[in-house]
Amino acid sequence: MPRLRKREWIIALIAVLFTLTIGIPTGMALADPAPGDASNSQCNDILGTGTPEFMYCSWMAKTPKDALDVVRFWARNDGEKLKEAVPYPGPVLFCKDKTNKGPGMQDCADKDQVLCKYDQAAGKYVCKDTSGNITNPPDKACLGGEFDCSGGSGASAAPSASSGRATASALPTTNTTSQDQTTLNQAEPSATPQDASQAPLVETSTAPNGTQEVAATPTAGGTDPQPTASSAPEPSASTAPEPSAAPSASKQALAAPNDTTGKAAAAAVKLGMRVWIESELAPAWTAGKDQFDAAVASMAAQASRPGVVGVKFAQDLGYWGFKSATDVRKFVKDSSSALRAAMPPGRQLAVDVVVPEMGCGVSEPCQAGLRAKYPLITRANVEKYVLTGDVDHVNVSSGLFASEYAAYKITPDKALRNQWIAVRARGWDTRVHIGAREVGLAHSGANKLTAAQAEAAAKLRVDLPLQAGVQTVMLWTHRQSWDGATWRILDQGLATNTVWKALQARKGLGRLSVTFDASDPEKSTTQDLSKLAEVFDEVYIHSQ
């Protein structure tokens, strides 16, 4: 491989430093890193050594200090090591099962998964199985000479054209220090018993002695709690509409409405914010073709405004309102086809999902229990819904099942790490844009967190997903009336509080978004959005 020229290594260093702006919250002191801990105890504790996720975890910098140590290593002596370096390839994940047809690593058994890491000394990729034993990649990977095919048990089945292959960025270090558990454990929410007939509780992140209230998951822009799978209305296969492809002429005829939602979108665009239009299409899809077509036309018209990124058409997809995985899959396909046909070119499609078992880590009883309780939102089913090309952006909700994890002695911070490492390790980010949907920073009444508690909550709810590779963190909510109370991130009258100040310190990341209901502003649409723009670069505007 050619050596990097001076200009190239300078650009490379800038890129690494830019990565740090995501991993290091603004205003955080950059102290000298602590000595490295080669034990990877956090990865062992959370994931277990026999999983493919463990291999990714062990190669990821756990803290901003780890990342800073990497940069200092390469920048030492005027970048001497970086000037002499060659490009550092990231790891490659293979499935050796030639019958595997799922996207990414979907349906690939652990015994067939092979993770290959570039070995600088050997000048080739060296591959290991999920137990850490050196093995060979699929036969076809051996043809180009880039992989060491001398180890393992010999020849293996060649991958099919659809075999999963996902890559992830890797920093040039194999042993990184464990995340400071003390900081994140401050923000651990209290576990509350949960009745199986009710929607899962959202445990608000607080430090010890915090008294922030706990909310159940709200519906987007609505006033009622989200129903569980046992109580929600179910769609009938006979009423599901066929997707209607609107002619191209209708695209040209679209005019952005000047209603409340449209005015809010125009104001947000003027403020330089990225804008999504959000609504829930499932009820219209269930009601039949006429109502579905009308709902699609309305969303497409809202999305026609210049500056609108796209539309989000489902919240916590599959968690409520559906009878079977087949129904959910058909809903996504129908909605995608109809919206793509009706919207102007270039607009994106988003959904929110929740995958309870991903917080379980290596706890098989936890995985089995949550799969049985929530069969439509198992990892395998959700991957079939959203990794098929029908959507472009997936927000993964977190913090909704803290009480259930507690029954298996899994703390909220571990559950969050489990979730985000699993998402990254399974290559979701190679298929769609991944965001986090976080509900744990909103409160009813006045904010009760001290500055230290608010900072701890922001580290758990914002910094942790970003450090795990999530591109954006969407926070619920600017203002929403639900369950007899009004929930906010700011205090009443757009007053700032400790949570707001913690978020302001992260403005420079450019990765924060918020949900906004234009029909119920705190003061006025313009005043509210102007305030939100102090922290957020992106807004999801609820369409009535």
Residue pairs with C-beta under 8 A, 6 or more apart in sequence:
1 86
1 87
2 86
3 83
3 84
3 85
3 86
4 12
4 82
4 83
4 85
4 86
4 87
6 83
9 79
9 82
9 83
9 85
10 79
12 82
13 71
13 74
13 75
13 79
13 82
16 67
16 70
16 71
16 74
17 71
19 67
20 64
20 67
20 68
20 71
21 508
21 509
22 466
22 467
22 509
22 511
23 61
23 64
23 67
23 463
23 466
23 467
24 30
24 64
24 67
24 68
25 64
25 458
25 459
25 462
25 463
25 505
25 506
25 509
26 505
26 506
26 507
26 508
26 509
27 505
28 64
30 64
30 65
30 68
31 65
33 65
33 66
33 68
33 69
33 72
33 177
34 65
34 177
35 177
36 66
36 69
36 173
36 175
36 176
36 177
37 175
37 176
37 177
37 178
38 175
39 178
40 57
40 58
40 175
40 176
40 178
41 178
42 57
42 62
42 178
42 179
42 181
42 417
43 49
43 54
43 57
43 58
44 54
45 414
46 57
46 361
46 362
46 414
46 417
46 418
46 421
47 53
47 54
47 57
47 361
47 362
47 418
47 421
48 54
48 361
48 362
49 131
49 132
50 110
50 130
50 131
51 110
51 130
51 362
52 93
52 105
52 110
52 113
52 115
52 130
52 425
53 421
53 422
53 425
53 426
54 130
55 91
55 115
55 128
55 130
55 132
55 425
56 91
56 115
56 168
56 421
56 424
56 425
57 421
57 425
58 174
58 175
58 176
59 91
59 117
59 168
59 170
59 171
59 173
59 174
59 176
60 170
60 171
60 176
60 421
60 424
60 468
61 67
61 70
61 171
61 173
61 176
61 467
62 176
62 177
62 178
62 179
62 467
63 176
63 177
63 179
63 180
63 467
64 467
65 177
66 173
66 176
66 177
67 171
69 173
70 171
70 172
70 173
73 81
73 172
73 173
74 81
74 82
74 85
74 172
75 82
86 120
88 118
88 120
88 170
88 172
89 118
89 125
90 118
90 167
90 168
90 169
90 170
91 115
91 116
91 117
91 118
91 167
91 168
91 170
92 115
92 116
92 125
92 137
92 165
92 166
92 167
93 105
93 113
93 114
93 115
93 116
93 164
93 165
93 166
93 167
93 168
93 425
93 427
94 113
94 114
94 115
94 116
94 127
94 137
94 138
94 141
94 159
94 163
94 164
94 165
95 105
95 108
95 112
95 113
95 114
95 159
95 163
95 164
95 165
96 112
96 113
96 114
96 137
96 138
96 156
96 157
96 159
97 108
97 109
97 112
97 157
97 163
98 138
98 157
98 158
98 159
98 160
98 163
99 160
100 106
100 107
100 108
100 112
100 159
100 160
100 162
100 163
100 164
101 107
101 160
101 162
102 108
102 162
102 164
102 383
102 384
103 162
103 164
103 383
103 387
103 388
103 431
104 164
104 166
104 383
104 387
104 426
104 427
104 428
104 430
104 431
105 113
105 164
105 166
105 426
105 427
106 164
106 380
106 383
106 384
106 387
106 426
107 380
108 164
110 130
111 129
111 130
113 129
113 130
114 127
114 128
114 129
114 135
114 136
114 137
114 138
115 127
115 128
115 130
116 125
116 126
116 127
116 128
116 137
116 141
116 147
117 125
117 126
117 127
117 128
117 170
118 124
118 125
118 126
119 125
119 126
119 148
122 148
124 145
124 146
124 147
124 148
125 137
125 146
125 147
125 148
126 134
126 148
126 151
127 134
127 135
127 136
127 137
127 147
127 148
127 151
127 152
128 134
128 135
129 135
129 152
133 152
134 151
134 152
135 151
135 152
135 153
135 156
136 142
136 147
136 149
136 150
136 151
136 152
136 153
136 154
136 155
136 156
137 147
137 149
137 156
138 156
138 157
138 158
138 159
138 163
139 155
139 156
139 157
139 158
140 158
140 159
141 147
141 149
141 159
142 149
159 165
164 427
166 426
166 427
166 430
167 427
167 430
168 424
168 425
168 427
168 429
168 469
169 469
179 417
181 413
183 456
183 459
184 413
184 456
184 459
184 460
184 464
185 411
185 413
186 207
186 208
186 452
186 453
186 456
187 205
187 206
187 207
187 412
187 413
187 453
187 456
187 457
187 459
187 460
187 461
188 205
188 411
188 412
188 413
188 460
189 203
189 204
189 205
189 206
189 214
189 399
189 402
189 412
189 440
190 203
190 214
191 203
191 402
191 403
191 405
191 406
192 201
192 203
192 214
192 403
193 403
194 200
194 201
194 403
194 404
196 373
197 228
197 230
197 231
198 216
198 228
199 216
199 217
199 225
199 226
199 227
199 228
200 216
200 217
200 356
200 400
200 401
200 403
200 404
201 214
201 215
201 216
201 400
201 402
201 403
202 214
202 215
202 216
202 217
202 399
202 400
202 402
202 439
202 440
203 214
203 399
203 402
203 403
203 412
203 440
204 212
204 213
204 214
204 215
204 440
204 441
204 442
204 443
204 457
205 212
205 399
205 412
205 440
205 441
205 456
205 457
205 460
205 461
206 212
206 449
206 453
206 456
206 457
207 449
207 450
207 452
207 453
207 456
207 457
209 453
210 448
210 449
210 450
210 453
211 448
212 443
212 447
212 448
212 449
213 443
213 444
213 445
215 439
215 442
215 444
215 482
215 483
215 487
216 225
216 226
216 483
217 225
217 226
217 316
217 397
217 400
217 439
218 225
218 226
218 439
218 476
218 477
218 480
218 482
218 483
218 487
219 225
219 226
219 280
219 315
220 278
220 279
220 280
220 315
220 515
220 542
221 278
221 279
221 480
221 515
221 517
221 519
221 542
221 544
222 482
223 480
223 481
223 482
224 482
225 482
225 483
226 315
226 316
226 319
226 320
227 233
227 320
227 321
228 319
228 320
229 319
229 320
229 322
229 374
229 376
232 320
232 321
232 322
233 283
233 286
233 321
234 286
234 321
234 322
234 323
235 282
235 285
235 286
235 321
235 322
235 323
235 327
235 331
236 286
237 327
239 286
239 287
239 288
240 285
240 286
240 327
240 330
240 331
240 334
241 285
241 288
241 289
241 292
241 293
241 334
242 289
242 334
243 333
243 334
243 335
243 337
243 338
243 341
244 289
244 293
244 296
244 338
244 341
245 337
245 338
245 341
246 297
246 300
246 338
246 341
246 342
250 342
251 342
251 343
251 344
251 345
254 300
254 301
254 304
254 342
254 344
255 301
255 304
256 262
256 265
256 266
256 301
256 302
256 304
256 305
257 298
257 301
257 302
259 544
260 518
260 519
260 525
260 544
261 277
261 302
261 518
261 541
261 542
261 543
261 544
262 302
262 305
263 518
263 525
264 516
264 518
264 525
264 529
264 541
265 275
265 277
265 302
265 305
265 307
265 308
265 541
266 305
267 525
267 526
267 529
268 275
268 307
268 516
268 529
268 533
268 539
268 541
269 275
269 305
269 306
269 307
269 308
271 529
271 530
271 533
272 533
272 537
273 529
273 532
273 533
273 536
273 537
273 538
273 539
274 307
274 309
274 513
274 537
274 538
274 539
275 305
275 307
275 308
275 309
275 538
275 539
275 541
276 308
276 309
276 310
276 311
276 312
276 350
276 513
276 538
276 539
276 540
276 541
277 299
277 302
277 303
277 308
277 310
277 311
277 312
277 540
277 541
277 543
278 311
278 312
278 313
278 315
278 350
278 515
278 540
278 541
278 542
278 543
279 295
279 298
279 299
279 311
279 312
279 313
279 542
279 543
280 313
280 314
280 315
281 292
281 295
281 296
281 299
281 313
281 314
281 331
281 335
282 314
282 321
282 322
282 331
283 321
284 291
284 292
284 294
284 295
284 296
285 292
285 331
285 334
285 335
286 321
292 334
292 338
293 338
296 335
296 338
296 339
296 342
297 342
298 543
299 311
299 313
299 339
299 342
299 343
299 543
300 311
300 339
300 342
300 343
300 344
302 308
302 311
302 543
303 310
303 311
303 343
303 344
303 347
304 343
304 344
308 347
309 347
309 348
309 538
310 343
310 347
310 348
310 349
310 350
310 392
310 393
311 339
311 343
311 347
311 348
311 349
311 350
312 349
312 350
312 351
312 352
312 393
312 395
312 540
313 335
313 339
313 349
313 350
313 351
314 331
314 332
314 335
314 351
314 352
315 351
315 352
316 352
316 353
316 354
316 377
316 397
316 400
317 328
317 332
317 351
317 352
317 353
317 377
317 382
317 385
317 386
318 325
318 328
318 353
318 376
318 377
318 381
318 382
318 385
319 354
319 374
319 376
319 377
322 328
322 331
322 376
324 376
325 375
325 376
325 381
325 384
328 376
328 381
328 385
329 384
329 385
332 351
332 385
332 386
332 388
332 390
332 391
333 388
333 390
335 349
335 390
336 349
336 390
336 391
339 349
340 349
348 392
348 393
348 433
349 390
349 391
349 392
349 393
350 391
350 392
350 393
350 394
350 395
350 435
351 385
351 386
351 391
351 393
351 394
351 395
352 394
352 395
352 396
352 397
352 437
353 377
353 382
353 385
353 386
353 394
353 395
353 396
353 397
354 377
354 396
354 397
354 398
354 400
354 401
355 377
355 378
355 379
355 382
355 396
355 419
356 370
356 373
356 374
356 377
356 400
356 401
356 404
357 366
357 367
357 370
357 371
357 378
357 379
358 379
358 418
358 419
358 422
358 423
359 366
359 398
359 401
359 405
359 410
359 415
359 416
359 418
359 419
360 366
360 367
360 370
360 405
360 408
360 410
360 415
360 418
361 410
361 414
361 415
361 418
363 408
363 410
365 408
366 405
366 408
366 410
369 404
369 408
370 401
370 404
371 378
375 381
379 422
379 426
383 426
383 428
386 394
386 432
387 428
387 431
387 432
391 432
392 432
392 433
393 432
393 433
393 434
393 435
394 428
394 432
394 433
394 434
394 435
395 434
395 435
395 436
395 437
395 472
395 474
396 419
396 423
396 434
396 435
396 436
396 437
396 470
397 436
397 437
397 438
397 439
398 415
398 416
398 419
398 420
398 436
398 437
398 438
398 465
399 412
399 416
399 438
399 439
399 440
399 461
400 439
401 415
402 412
402 415
405 411
405 412
405 414
405 415
410 418
412 460
413 460
413 464
416 460
416 464
416 465
417 464
417 468
420 436
420 464
420 465
420 468
420 469
420 470
421 468
423 429
423 434
423 468
423 470
424 468
424 469
428 434
429 469
429 471
433 471
433 472
434 469
434 470
434 471
435 470
435 471
435 472
435 473
435 474
435 513
436 465
436 470
436 472
436 473
436 474
437 474
437 476
438 461
438 462
438 465
438 473
438 474
438 475
438 476
439 475
439 476
439 477
440 457
440 460
440 461
441 457
441 458
441 461
441 475
441 489
441 499
441 503
442 475
442 476
442 477
442 480
442 487
442 488
442 489
443 487
443 488
443 489
443 499
444 485
444 486
444 487
444 488
445 485
446 491
446 492
446 497
447 454
447 491
447 497
447 498
447 499
449 457
449 497
449 498
449 499
450 498
451 498
451 501
451 502
453 498
454 497
454 498
454 499
454 501
454 502
455 498
455 502
457 499
457 502
458 499
458 502
458 503
458 505
458 506
461 473
461 475
462 473
462 503
462 506
462 512
463 506
465 473
466 473
466 509
466 511
471 511
472 511
472 512
472 513
472 538
473 511
473 512
473 513
474 513
474 514
474 515
474 538
474 540
475 489
475 503
475 512
475 513
475 514
475 515
475 536
476 487
476 514
476 515
477 487
477 488
477 489
477 514
477 515
477 516
477 517
478 488
478 489
478 490
478 514
478 515
478 516
478 517
478 522
478 528
478 532
479 486
479 487
479 488
479 490
479 516
479 517
479 520
479 521
479 522
479 528
480 486
480 487
480 515
480 517
480 520
481 487
481 520
486 492
488 522
489 499
489 500
489 503
489 514
490 496
490 497
490 500
490 522
490 531
491 497
492 522
493 522
493 523
494 522
494 523
494 527
494 528
494 531
500 535
503 512
503 535
504 534
504 535
506 512
506 535
507 534
507 535
510 537
511 537
512 535
512 536
512 537
512 538
513 536
513 537
513 538
513 539
513 540
514 532
514 535
514 536
514 538
514 539
514 540
515 539
515 540
515 542
516 528
516 529
516 532
516 539
516 540
516 541
516 542
517 541
517 542
518 525
518 541
518 542
519 542
519 544
521 527
521 528
522 528
529 539
532 539
